[in-house]
């Protein structure tokens, strides 16, 4: 009987063991099949939003584009090892040992929670936290926990441990709309994540547990207490020694001031870059705000600040008087500064791009360039400055302009005097003789796309042109007749540094260099005694050429040096008259900006191209000066357009031997030097 009982017990035990083995085998097979199934399943799409940045030409941040989030993704090697160790120690020290879900951690957490009769310890691994951040909400349900575990296992099957850790560190939320260790390091300490110290790393690693409680901006005492817990965990898990922990805890931490919605450092330019990115580069608004783009621009923040100071110094933000300023490097077309109004916060309309304002007399250089290019005009071509009734349209229509304050020479004047004094009668005579269509064609070659009609008033700038196009057109004068297409964006990179767009320099020959140089020489007269910009000449300590422009409701100053072309407009958005004081505000803004913007750059003269003839002429007749002439001035001509008669021949005196001054020959090196010397003397007022 006893043997039978023993045999029965042994049989049951054997069957139980067999059942257990079968159950374990079945579970193992099921687990393998489940894992294989998971491997075939795609993870949900995860849209990682990252802040896009716009930089100036020197790499300084101008602005950040985001959708309410501040995030910068960096590779694992660009993160301080102290921070990596601190995060592992406090969040998941067995990270490199588990498969996404940590059974040991779950048991340890359960024991701690049962002992305290409340939840005092979590069991989510770094991989689980990443899965939750990427694919799930933070609702506390069993379904979410199960899905979190499944996604964590899938992540571990698809990615290496370092890849998962890198994604996690770039996803952590630190409060203050800041995600990822790089953005957090910049926010709290003003440095890159790679440069964090042990003390800084321990504090940062503690914040994500509860940013509302552990952010030093909310409660520094709580943040420091959490920092101690992180350091203790690092000691416990062998990352650092107790001495290192004590030294880190004693280290004083300097937190950056919390920035709240800091405005762009160049708001009108930033808006323009957004427009270009969307309209010309095809970048969507969503990509701009969430794509982590790096947009490198042409702007020079130092020049931008100089432009804003110049505008603020001469215009009151509380007044209704507005202003615009655009500065372009004429050699490249790069926009270096842009101010679209007096106060962006009050009005975001960018007047630097507006094609609603008449340029007035600042358009005249384009008329004179067309005339010079025709070969029938030169700096000594003369018209009589007096009230004149012009007929056009085959005599069917008339036009009678007037000079400012009805001031006329009542005598013949040449092109240099007409430009310096902004004589309207001379300008209309020139346009009618050279032809309005010719002037319009010249404007098109200079990049002006605004609507222009063949009317006598075109000579006086009656058709609106934007400050940006005016600055660009004058840039061709500065660049020896070559028009460099204006540009604002140099390069666009995605979040991984891949180049999505790179600017290609575009330029075209708008006018022969010799004609551009003669026009430049004429426009220098505007800053000389008797010129319309003479009042600001003492503020500019370098060779400069340009033209003022005034209408009933607009004041302009457009000018250039070899390095910078600048257009300034002052007026009111809804038009309206300008007072005498207001009509003279554009030139001081121009002068103050130009001198400050170019302050580190030594003065440069305008280079003299080939084909230029330098002659001393008699201003009264426009002929070659001799000793018989009471006055003379040095004038430059394009070879073939210079006078060939002497002034004493004209007045009936005997021909005398005149001093050598070129007499229609090309300038040799010595004569070029003489021309430079004359520019230098004009510049210093000698």
C-alpha positions in Angstrom: 0.0 0.0 0.0 2.8 2.4 0.9 4.5 1.7 -2.3 1.4 2.5 -4.3 1.0 5.8 -2.5 4.7 6.7 -3.1 4.3 5.7 -6.7 1.2 7.9 -7.0 2.9 10.9 -5.5 6.0 10.5 -7.8 3.7 10.2 -10.8 1.9 13.4 -9.9 5.1 15.2 -9.3 6.4 14.0 -12.7 3.3 15.1 -14.4 3.5 18.5 -12.7 7.1 18.9 -13.7 6.2 17.9 -17.3 3.3 20.4 -17.3 5.6 23.1 -16.0 8.2 22.4 -18.6 5.5 22.4 -21.3 4.1 25.7 -20.0 7.5 27.3 -19.9 8.2 26.1 -23.3 4.9 27.3 -24.6 5.5 30.7 -23.0 8.9 30.8 -24.5 7.7 30.0 -27.9 4.8 32.5 -27.5 7.3 35.1 -26.4 9.6 34.5 -29.4 6.6 34.6 -31.7 5.4 37.8 -30.0 8.8 39.4 -30.4 9.0 38.4 -34.0 5.6 39.9 -34.5 6.6 43.1 -32.8 9.7 43.3 -35.1 7.5 43.3 -38.1 5.2 46.0 -36.8 6.0 49.7 -37.6 6.3 52.1 -34.8 3.9 55.0 -34.8 5.0 58.2 -36.6 6.8 60.6 -34.2 6.9 64.2 -35.1 9.8 65.8 -33.2 9.4 69.5 -33.1 12.6 71.5 -33.0 13.3 75.2 -32.9 14.6 76.8 -36.0 17.1 79.6 -35.8 18.1 82.5 -37.9 21.7 83.8 -37.8 23.5 86.9 -38.9 26.6 86.7 -41.2 28.9 86.2 -38.2 26.9 83.3 -36.7 25.1 85.4 -34.0 21.4 84.4 -33.4 19.0 87.0 -34.7 15.8 85.1 -33.8 14.2 81.7 -33.1 11.2 80.3 -34.9 9.2 77.8 -32.9 5.7 76.5 -32.2 5.8 77.3 -28.5 8.8 75.0 -27.9 12.4 75.7 -27.5 14.3 72.6 -28.7 17.8 72.0 -30.2 18.9 68.5 -31.1 22.5 67.6 -30.6 24.4 64.3 -31.0 25.4 62.2 -27.9 29.0 63.2 -28.3 28.0 66.9 -28.0 26.7 66.3 -24.5 28.8 66.4 -21.3 29.7 62.9 -19.9 28.8 64.3 -16.5 25.2 65.0 -17.7 24.9 61.6 -19.3 26.0 59.8 -16.1 23.8 62.0 -13.9 20.7 61.1 -16.0 21.6 57.4 -16.0 22.1 57.4 -12.3 18.9 59.1 -11.3 16.6 57.7 -14.1 17.8 54.3 -15.1 21.2 53.0 -13.9 20.5 49.5 -15.5 19.8 51.1 -18.9 22.6 49.2 -20.7 21.5 45.9 -19.1 17.7 45.6 -19.8 15.7 45.1 -23.0 13.5 48.2 -22.7 11.5 47.0 -19.7 13.4 46.2 -16.5 11.9 43.3 -14.5 14.4 43.9 -11.6 13.5 47.5 -11.5 9.8 46.6 -11.5 10.2 44.3 -8.5 12.3 46.8 -6.6 9.8 49.5 -7.2 6.9 47.3 -6.2 8.7 46.4 -2.9 9.4 50.0 -2.1 5.9 51.1 -2.8 4.4 48.3 -0.7 6.7 49.1 2.2 5.6 52.7 2.1 2.0 52.0 1.3 2.2 54.6 -1.5 4.0 55.2 -4.7 7.5 56.4 -3.8 9.4 54.9 -6.8 8.7 54.5 -10.5 9.8 51.7 -12.7 9.8 53.2 -16.1 13.0 52.8 -18.0 14.6 55.5 -20.1 13.4 53.6 -23.2 9.8 53.5 -21.8 9.9 57.3 -21.1 11.1 57.9 -24.6 8.3 55.7 -26.0 5.8 57.7 -23.9 7.2 61.1 -25.1 7.3 60.0 -28.7 4.1 58.1 -29.2 1.7 58.3 -26.2 0.0 60.7 -23.8 0.7 60.9 -20.1 -2.7 59.5 -19.0 -2.5 57.0 -16.1 -4.2 53.9 -17.4 -3.2 50.2 -17.7 -3.7 50.4 -21.5 -1.1 53.2 -21.8 1.4 51.3 -19.6 1.1 48.2 -21.7 1.4 50.1 -24.9 4.4 52.0 -23.4 6.1 48.7 -22.6 5.4 47.3 -26.1 6.8 50.4 -27.8 9.8 50.3 -25.6 10.6 46.8 -26.6 10.2 47.7 -30.3 12.5 50.7 -29.8 15.2 48.4 -28.3 14.8 46.0 -31.3 15.2 48.7 -33.8 17.8 51.0 -32.3 21.1 50.7 -30.4 21.3 51.8 -26.8 23.3 55.0 -27.6 20.7 56.0 -30.2 17.9 55.6 -27.7 19.8 57.6 -25.1 20.5 60.3 -27.6 16.9 60.6 -28.5 15.8 60.6 -24.9 18.2 63.4 -23.9 16.9 65.5 -26.8 13.3 64.9 -25.7 13.3 65.6 -22.0 11.1 68.5 -20.9 12.7 71.1 -18.6 9.9 73.5 -18.2 9.7 77.0 -19.6 8.8 75.5 -23.1 12.2 74.0 -23.2 13.0 70.5 -24.5 16.3 68.7 -24.7 19.6 69.1 -22.8 21.1 71.5 -25.3 18.2 74.0 -25.1 18.1 73.5 -21.3 21.9 74.2 -20.9 21.5 77.4 -22.9 18.4 78.4 -20.9 19.8 77.8 -17.4 23.5 78.4 -17.8 24.0 80.1 -21.1 26.4 77.4 -22.4 26.3 74.3 -24.6 25.5 70.9 -23.2 29.0 69.8 -24.0 30.5 72.4 -21.6 28.4 71.6 -18.4 30.2 71.0 -15.2 29.4 68.1 -12.8 27.4 70.5 -10.5 25.5 71.9 -13.4 24.8 68.5 -14.9 23.5 67.1 -11.6 21.1 70.1 -11.3 19.8 69.7 -14.9 19.4 65.9 -14.5 17.0 66.6 -11.5 14.7 69.1 -13.2 12.7 66.7 -15.5 11.3 64.9 -12.5 9.0 67.9 -12.0 10.0 71.1 -13.7 7.3 73.1 -11.8 9.0 72.0 -8.5 12.7 71.6 -9.4 13.3 74.4 -11.8 15.6 76.9 -10.1 13.5 79.7 -11.6 10.5 78.5 -9.5 12.2 77.2 -6.4 16.0 77.2 -6.1 16.0 75.4 -2.8 14.0 72.5 -4.2 16.3 72.4 -7.2 19.4 72.2 -5.0 17.9 69.5 -2.9 17.2 67.5 -6.0 20.7 68.1 -7.2 22.0 66.4 -3.9 19.8 63.3 -4.7 21.3 63.1 -8.2 24.9 63.4 -6.8 24.2 60.7 -4.2 22.8 58.4 -6.9 26.0 59.0 -9.0 28.1 58.0 -6.0 26.0 55.0 -5.2 26.3 53.7 -8.7 30.0 54.3 -9.0 30.1 57.3 -11.4 31.8 59.7 -9.0 33.4 59.7 -5.6 31.9 61.1 -2.5 34.5 63.9 -2.6 33.5 64.9 -6.1 29.9 65.0 -5.0 30.7 67.2 -2.0 32.7 69.6 -4.2 30.0 69.8 -6.8 27.4 70.5 -4.1 29.5 73.3 -2.8 30.0 74.9 -6.2 28.0 78.1 -6.6 25.8 78.1 -9.7 25.1 81.2 -11.8 21.7 81.0 -13.5 21.0 83.0 -16.6 18.1 85.5 -16.4 14.9 83.9 -17.6 14.1 85.2 -21.0 10.5 85.8 -21.7 9.5 86.0 -25.4 12.6 87.9 -26.4 11.9 89.9 -29.6 13.9 89.5 -32.7 17.0 91.6 -32.9 16.0 92.6 -36.4 12.3 92.1 -36.6 11.6 93.6 -40.1 14.5 91.6 -41.6 13.3 88.4 -39.9 9.9 88.8 -41.4 11.5 89.4 -44.8 13.5 86.2 -44.4 10.4 84.2 -43.6 8.7 85.6 -46.7 11.7 84.6 -48.9 11.9 81.2 -47.3 8.3 80.4 -48.0 7.8 82.2 -51.3 11.1 81.5 -53.1 12.5 78.5 -51.3 9.3 76.6 -50.8 9.8 76.1 -47.1 6.4 75.7 -45.3 5.4 77.6 -42.2 5.3 74.4 -40.3 8.8 73.5 -41.3 10.0 77.0 -40.2 8.5 76.7 -36.8 9.1 73.0 -36.1 11.8 71.7 -38.4 14.9 72.7 -36.6 16.3 74.7 -39.5 19.4 76.8 -39.4 19.0 79.8 -41.6 22.2 81.8 -42.2 21.6 85.3 -43.5 23.6 88.2 -44.8 22.6 90.6 -42.0 25.4 92.2 -39.9 24.0 92.7 -36.4 26.5 95.4 -35.6 25.3 97.4 -38.7 21.7 96.6 -37.8 22.1 98.1 -34.4 23.8 101.2 -36.0 20.8 101.5 -38.3 18.3 101.3 -35.5 20.2 103.8 -33.4 20.4 106.3 -36.3 16.6 106.1 -37.0 15.8 106.4 -33.3 18.1 109.4 -32.9 16.2 111.4 -35.5 12.6 110.2 -35.2 10.3 110.0 -32.2 8.5 106.6 -31.8 5.5 108.4 -30.5 5.1 110.6 -33.6 3.4 109.4 -36.8 6.5 110.1 -38.8 8.0 106.9 -40.1 11.3 105.8 -41.7 12.9 103.0 -43.6 16.6 102.1 -44.1 18.2 99.5 -46.2 22.0 98.9 -46.5 23.5 96.6 -49.1 27.0 95.5 -49.8 27.3 96.6 -53.5 29.9 94.0 -54.3 27.7 91.0 -53.3 24.2 92.3 -53.0 24.0 91.1 -49.4 21.6 93.0 -47.2 23.5 94.2 -44.2 20.8 96.1 -42.3 17.1 96.7 -42.7 14.8 98.9 -40.7 11.2 98.9 -41.9 9.7 101.4 -39.4 10.2 103.4 -36.2 8.6 100.8 -33.9 7.9 97.2 -34.9 5.8 96.5 -31.8 3.3 99.2 -32.9 3.3 98.6 -36.6 4.8 95.6 -38.5 4.5 97.1 -42.0 7.9 96.9 -43.7 8.4 100.2 -45.5 11.8 99.1 -46.7 10.0 96.8 -49.1 7.1 99.1 -49.9 6.6 100.2 -53.5 4.2 103.0 -52.5 6.5 106.0 -52.1 7.8 108.3 -54.8 11.7 108.6 -54.8 11.6 112.2 -56.0 15.0 113.6 -57.1 16.8 110.5 -55.8 15.6 108.9 -59.1 17.5 111.5 -61.2 20.9 109.7 -61.2 19.2 106.9 -63.3 18.1 109.6 -65.8 21.6 111.0 -66.0 23.1 107.6 -66.3 20.9 106.9 -69.3 22.0 110.2 -70.8 25.7 109.6 -70.3 25.4 106.1 -71.8 23.8 107.6 -74.9 27.1 109.2 -75.7 25.4 112.6 -76.4 25.8 113.9 -72.9 28.7 114.6 -70.6 29.2 116.3 -67.2 29.4 119.7 -69.1 26.3 119.3 -71.1 24.2 122.5 -70.4 20.6 123.5 -70.1 19.2 126.8 -69.0 17.8 126.8 -65.4 14.6 128.9 -65.6 10.8 128.3 -65.4 10.0 126.2 -68.5 6.8 124.9 -70.1 7.5 121.5 -71.7 5.5 120.0 -74.5 5.3 116.3 -75.1 3.1 113.7 -76.8 3.8 115.3 -80.1 2.8 118.7 -78.8 -0.6 117.6 -77.4 0.3 117.9 -73.8 2.3 120.2 -71.6 4.2 119.9 -68.3 5.6 122.7 -66.2 7.7 121.6 -63.2 9.3 124.0 -60.8 12.4 124.0 -58.7 12.3 123.7 -54.9 11.3 127.1 -53.5 11.3 128.4 -57.1 15.0 128.8 -57.1 16.6 129.0 -60.6 20.0 129.9 -61.9 18.4 131.9 -64.8 21.5 130.8 -66.7 23.0 127.7 -68.3 24.1 125.1 -65.9 25.9 121.8 -66.5 25.1 118.3 -65.2 27.4 118.6 -62.1 25.6 121.7 -60.9 22.2 120.3 -61.8 22.9 117.2 -59.6 24.4 119.2 -56.7 21.5 121.6 -56.6 18.8 119.1 -57.7 17.6 121.3 -60.6 14.3 119.9 -61.9 14.3 121.8 -65.2 17.6 120.3 -66.2 16.4 116.8 -65.3 13.2 117.1 -67.4 15.2 118.5 -70.3 17.5 115.5 -70.1 14.8 112.9 -70.0 12.9 114.5 -73.0 16.1 114.6 -75.0 17.4 111.1 -74.2 13.9 109.5 -74.3 11.7 108.2 -71.5 11.9 104.6 -72.8 15.7 104.8 -72.7 15.5 105.9 -69.0 13.0 103.1 -68.2 15.3 100.5 -69.9 18.2 101.8 -67.8 16.1 101.4 -64.6 15.3 97.9 -65.5 19.0 97.0 -66.0 19.5 98.4 -62.5 17.0 96.0 -61.1 14.0 98.3 -60.6 10.9 96.4 -61.3 8.3 99.0 -60.2 5.8 100.4 -62.7 7.3 103.3 -64.7 5.6 105.3 -67.4 7.2 107.4 -70.2 6.1 110.8 -68.8 8.2 113.9 -68.2 7.5 113.6 -64.5 9.5 110.3 -64.5 12.6 112.5 -64.4 11.5 113.8 -61.0 10.8 110.4 -59.5 7.0 110.5 -59.7 6.6 106.7 -59.8 7.0 104.7 -56.5 10.1 102.6 -56.0 11.0 100.6 -52.8 14.0 101.6 -50.7 15.4 98.1 -51.2 15.4 98.5 -55.0 16.9 102.0 -54.8 19.7 100.8 -52.6 20.3 97.9 -55.0 20.4 100.2 -58.0 22.8 102.7 -56.5 24.9 99.7 -55.5 25.6 99.1 -59.2 27.0 102.6 -59.4 29.3 101.8 -56.5 30.3 98.4 -58.0 31.7 99.9 -61.2 28.4 99.2 -63.1 27.9 95.7 -62.0 24.5 94.9 -60.4 24.7 92.3 -57.7 21.2 90.9 -57.1 20.1 91.6 -53.5 20.2 88.6 -51.2 19.1 88.0 -47.6 19.6 84.2 -47.1 23.0 82.6 -47.6 22.3 79.0 -46.5 19.6 76.9 -45.0 20.5 73.7 -43.1 18.2 71.0 -41.6 18.4 69.7 -38.1 21.2 67.3 -39.1 23.3 69.9 -40.8 22.4 68.9 -44.4 22.3 71.9 -46.7 18.8 72.5 -48.1 19.7 75.7 -49.9 22.8 77.7 -50.7 22.9 81.1 -52.2 24.6 81.5 -55.5 25.9 85.0 -56.3 24.1 86.5 -59.2 25.3 89.6 -61.0 25.0 91.3 -64.3 26.7 94.2 -66.1 24.1 97.0 -65.9 26.4 99.8 -67.2 29.9 100.2 -68.4 32.3 100.9 -65.6 33.4 104.2 -67.1 29.9 105.7 -67.1 29.3 104.5 -63.6 32.5 106.2 -62.4 31.6 109.5 -64.1 28.1 109.4 -62.5 29.8 108.7 -59.1 32.0 111.7 -59.5 29.0 113.8 -60.3 27.1 112.5 -57.3 30.0 113.3 -54.9 29.1 117.0 -55.6 25.9 116.5 -53.6 28.0 116.5 -50.4 30.1 119.5 -51.4 29.4 123.2 -50.7 26.2 124.1 -52.5 25.0 120.5 -52.7 21.7 119.4 -51.2 23.5 117.1 -48.7 26.3 119.5 -47.8 24.8 120.0 -44.3 25.7 116.4 -43.3 29.1 116.2 -45.1 31.1 116.9 -42.0 29.6 113.8 -40.4 31.0 111.5 -43.0 34.8 111.1 -43.1 35.2 109.1 -46.2 34.5 109.4 -50.0 30.7 109.2 -50.5 28.3 109.8 -53.4 24.6 110.0 -53.4 21.4 111.9 -54.1 18.7 113.5 -51.9 15.0 113.4 -52.9 12.0 115.3 -51.6 8.4 115.3 -52.5 5.4 116.8 -50.7 5.2 113.7 -48.5 8.6 111.9 -48.8 12.2 112.6 -47.9 15.0 110.4 -49.3 18.7 110.1 -49.1 20.3 107.4 -51.2 24.0 107.1 -51.4 27.0 104.9 -51.3 30.7 104.3 -50.6 32.7 101.5 -52.3 31.6 99.2 -49.5 28.0 100.1 -48.7 24.9 101.3 -50.6 22.2 102.8 -48.4 18.7 104.1 -49.0 16.8 106.1 -46.3 13.2 107.1 -46.6 11.3 109.4 -44.1 7.5 110.2 -44.4 4.1 109.2 -43.2 2.2 106.0 -44.1 -0.9 107.9 -45.2 1.0 110.7 -47.0 0.6 114.2 -45.9 2.9 117.1 -46.0 6.3 117.3 -44.4 7.5 120.3 -42.5 10.8 121.9 -43.4 12.5 120.2 -40.5 11.0 116.8 -41.4 12.0 117.0 -45.0 15.6 117.2 -44.0 15.7 114.1 -41.6 16.7 111.5 -44.1 20.2 112.8 -44.8 21.2 112.9 -41.1 20.0 109.3 -40.6 22.0 108.3 -43.6 25.1 110.1 -42.4 25.0 108.8 -38.9 24.4 105.2 -39.9 27.0 105.2 -42.7 29.8 106.5 -40.5 29.0 104.2 -37.6 28.5 101.1 -39.7 31.8 101.6 -41.5 33.8 102.9 -38.6 36.3 100.0 -38.4 36.8 100.1 -42.2 39.5 102.5 -43.4 38.2 105.0 -46.0 38.5 103.9 -49.6 38.3 106.0 -52.8 36.2 105.0 -55.8 38.5 103.1 -58.2 39.1 104.7 -61.5 38.4 102.4 -64.5 40.0 102.4 -67.9 38.6 104.8 -70.5 38.4 107.8 -68.2 39.7 111.2 -69.3 40.5 113.9 -66.7 40.4 117.5 -67.9 40.4 121.0 -66.3 37.4 122.7 -67.7 36.0 126.2 -67.6 32.7 125.9 -65.7 31.2 128.9 -67.5 31.5 127.3 -71.0 32.2 123.6 -70.4 35.3 123.9 -72.6 38.9 123.1 -71.8 40.4 125.6 -69.4 43.5 127.6 -70.1 45.2 130.4 -68.3 42.8 132.8 -70.0 39.9 131.3 -68.1 39.0 133.0 -64.8 38.0 129.7 -63.2 38.7 126.0 -63.7 37.7 122.7 -62.2 38.9 119.2 -62.7 36.2 117.1 -64.5 36.1 113.5 -65.6 34.7 112.2 -68.9 34.3 108.9 -70.6 36.8 108.9 -73.5 35.2 110.3 -76.6 32.7 112.6 -74.8 35.3 115.2 -73.5 35.4 118.7 -74.9 38.0 119.4 -77.6 37.8 123.2 -77.7 39.6 125.7 -75.4 37.7 128.3 -73.5 39.9 131.2 -74.9 38.9 130.0 -78.5 35.3 130.4 -77.5 35.6 133.9 -76.1 37.6 135.1 -79.0 41.0 135.4 -77.4 44.2 134.2 -79.0 45.0 130.5 -78.6 47.5 130.1 -75.8 49.4 127.0 -74.9 47.4 125.2 -72.2 48.9 123.1 -69.4 48.9 119.4 -70.1 45.8 117.8 -68.6 44.9 114.8 -70.7 43.4 116.6 -73.8 41.2 113.7 -74.6 43.7 110.9 -74.0 43.1 108.0 -71.6 44.4 108.5 -68.1 47.9 107.1 -67.6 48.9 106.0 -64.1 50.1 109.5 -63.2 46.9 111.1 -64.3 44.9 108.4 -62.4 46.9 109.3 -59.3 46.1 113.0 -59.9 42.4 112.1 -60.0 42.7 110.2 -56.7 44.4 113.2 -55.2 41.6 115.5 -56.3 39.1 113.1 -54.7 41.2 113.1 -51.5 41.3 116.9 -51.5 37.5 117.1 -52.0 37.0 114.6 -49.2 39.1 116.5 -46.7 37.8 119.9 -47.9 41.3 121.0 -49.0 
